[in-house]
Amino acid sequence: MNTLPAQEIKRRGVKVIELALKNGPVHIIKNNIPACVVLSEAEYNQLTRSHHTTKPKNNNLLQWVLGKKTSGHKSRNELDIFLSAERDGWDR
């Protein structure tokens, strides 16, 4: 995995990202936790081009979300348990 600490970007600037991108996508690490991934313009275009069917039509996000089919149903209790576990992980 091609990683780069956020502190290194602060010290050396954007040039360090440009150099790291020569080896593929760059995973930015902040406080020892993966924070984001930087892609080259070509990789980004390839990614968005291959998933063009998932883009909202007419830039109307609400219509796109409402038009998505659900993959299953969970009870309120199941969702509460899932969200509680998810939130507990935020404090790490």
Long-range contacts (C-beta under 8 A, 24 or more apart in sequence): 1-27, 2-26, 2-27, 3-27, 3-28, 3-29, 3-34, 4-28, 4-29, 5-29, 5-30, 6-30, 6-35
